[in-house]
Amino acid sequence: MQNFTNDELKTLRGVHTVIGRKYGKSGRYVSLIAQGKREANTEVAKLILKDLQLILEILKPEGMRIK
């Protein structure tokens, strides 16, 4: 299941590496979580998903809805 829409993923482009560094993970790992290709079933993965949602709330263009 995809955690973010394609538009949301475009908005989040470029933050995966920074978030990965925060948690000692790769940007690819963060990207897989964002795309829903990696389940957020560990504590770190859940924190990463939460951070992605918070960053999206800040970066989202006017009129874009967050699910």
N, C-alpha and C positions, 0 to 999 in steps of 0.2 A: 504494500500500500504506500502510495506516494504521500509524504508528509507536507509537501508544498506544491502549489500549482507551478506551471512553467513560468508564468509572469513573476511569481514570488521568487523562484529560483534565479531568474535573471537579476532581480533586485539584490539578491544575496551574493551575487557573483563577486569574488574577491575577498570575502570574509572567512572562507573556509580555512585558509592557512593560519590566520591570526587566531581563530578559535581553537584550531588543532594545537597550536603552540601553547595556548593557555592550559590545556589539559594533557600535554605531552603526547598528543596523537598527530597523525598526518592530516594534511588538508584533504586527501583522498578519503580517509575515514569519515571526516565530517561531511564531505560531499555525498558519500553513500548513505549516511543517515538522513540528510536533507532530501535525497531523492527517494527514500523509502526502500532502498536496496539492501540496507543493513538495519535490522530491528534495533530500536532504542530500548533494549531490555536490561542493560547494565546501568549502574548509577551514573557513570561518566557519560554514557550515551544519552541518558535522560537530561543531564545538565547541559550537554551540547545542544540538544533539541530546544531546550528552554531558552538558551542564549540566542539561538537562531531566531526564535519567535520574537524575542525582545528587540533584537537588531532590526528585524523586518518591520516591526511596529514603528521604529524610528525612521527607517529609510523609505518606507512605502510612499509612493506618489499619492497625491490627493485623489480621492475617489476609489482607490484600490481597497477591496475588502479583504480582511484577514479571516481565514476560516477558523 
